[in-house]
Amino acid sequence: MTTDVQVSGTPVVLQGERTYAIVQTPSQETGAAREQYEALIHSELGNYGLVDRAAKHANYMLSLAYDTRPAAVGVMAGDCADSACNGVAKPGFSLFGREYQHSMTLRLFDAATGKEVYKVTATSHDRNADALHPIPWLVKSAFAQFPFAGYGSWRVKLRNGEAAGRPEVVTVKQIDK
């Protein structure tokens, strides 16, 4: 699987005690997808020496957002169903089904100042509408260059790892966006 990763922020080295808390807004749902994302994020951050703490004792706050949606959406007016109308073509038949875009965004904030330290977004495309299957791939991609020494865009190629459900990074290539 291949994912695209976009990283932004101010170049910073994580200072002091490396503790974090994943925070959730009241409108965010709790469910299987969120639990799986959080478990994998805790595991990845633990690999880099970051420790999960209660929000009032954490040096960094981590915000998580994710979604799965159709990769393209078309609108047709009844009297304008041909390609001559505004250059919009009719939706075609797809033998393999609709394409979906899966994305995950992590934002890390300094708990003392509220300043965003960095933001990483990982996206992938496939023909599977299931929101759960891309989770390990997106999380692994988001941390492929952690801690982010430079900012920009990368294309991350992954393969199935030896441990079930644990992808491995094959290559990371910087891309121009």
N, C-alpha and C positions, 0 to 999 in steps of 0.2 A: 504494500500500500504506500502511496505517496501523499504527503500532506504539505501544505504551505504554512509557514510560520512568519508572523510579523511581530517584531519587538520594538517598543518605543519606551522612552523614559530619559531620565538624566543619568549619565554614567555615575555610578556610585558603588562603593564596596560596602557590603552589609557590615555595619558597625556594631560594636558592643555585643551583648548577649543575643544570640541568633534564635529568638523565639518568635512564634507567630500564632495567630488565631484566625481561623476561617470564619468570616462574619457573613450573616445572611440577612437580607432585608425582609421585612414582614410580608411583602408580596411574593417572595420566592417560595416555590413549592418544596416540600420535603418528600422524597420518594426514592425508588430504587435507583434512578439515574443519579440523583444528587449524592446518595450514599456511596455509590460506586466511584463517582468522581472524587469525592472527599477522601475515601480510603486510598485510592491510587496517588492522590496529591500528597497525603501524609507520608506515604511510602517513599515517593520521589524526594520530597524535601528532607526526610530523615536520612537519605543517602548522602546529603550534602551538609549534614550536621545541624539542621534546623529542628527545633523542638516545639511541638504543639503545646500551647499554654492557654489558660483562660484569657479572654480578651483583656481583662483589666491588668494582667501580668505580662502581656505580649509586647514585644518591641515593634512588631509588624502586624498589620491587618491584611488579610488576603480576601479579596472579593472574587467570586466565581460566577460566570454566566455561560450558558450553553444553549444551543438549539439545533434542531433538525428541521429543514424546510425544503420545499421544492427548489431546485437550482434555478429554474426559470418559470416565470408566470406570464401568460399572455392574456390579453383582453381583446375580444372581437365585438364589434357593433354589428347588429343584425343586417344592416344595409351596407356593410363594408366588410364582407367576408373574403375578398380576394386580395392578392398581394399588391394590387395597384393602389390600395388605400394606405396612404402614409408609409408605404414601404414595409408594412407589417405582414408577414406571411401567416397563413393559416397554420394552426398547430398540426404537425404531421403525426402519422402513426409511428409509434416506436415499438419495434419488435421486442426490445429488451426492457421496456418499462421506463418510467419517469426517472430522471436523475435528481438526486437529493444532495444538498449541501449540509454538512455537519460542522459546527464550529464551537469552540470553547475559548473563552477569554478569562485570563487571570490578571488581576491588578493587585500590586503590592503597595501598601501605604505605610509610611513611617507613623507609628502609633502616637508619638509625641507631637508631631507637627501636622499630621493629616496629609502631608505631601505625598503624591504618587511617586514611588521610586521607579517602578517600571510596570509595563503592561505587555502581555504576550497573548497573541491570538493564533490558534491553530485551526486550520480548516481542511476538510477533505470532501471529495465528491464520490458518490457511488450510486447504485440503483437499489439501495436497501433503505426503506423508510424507518427501520427500527432505530430508535434513538440510543439504545443501549450498546449495540455492537461496536460503534466507533470510539467509545470512551477510552479504552486502554491505548489505542493508537494516538488519539488527540493528546492525552496526558503525556505519553512518552515523547511525542513530537515537541510539545511545549517546553520540555526540560532537556531537549537534545543538546542545547548550548549553555546550560545553566552552570554557574552564574553567568549571566549575559555580559561578556566582556565588550561586545560591540552591539550596536543596534542596527536593525534593518530587516531584510526578508531572507528567509531560507526555504529551500525545498528539502524536505526530510524523507528519505526512503527507508521504509521499515520492512521487516519480515517477521514471521511467527517465531517466537523465541522457544527455547527448550522447555521452559515452564509454561504450562497451559495458560493461554490467555494473556501472556506477557510478551509483547512485541519487543524486538531488538532493533536498534538503529543500525542501518547499513551504511548510509552516506548522508552527509549534510552539505548542501551546496548553497552558497550565497546567490541570490537572484536579484535582478533589478526590477523594481515595481514602479 
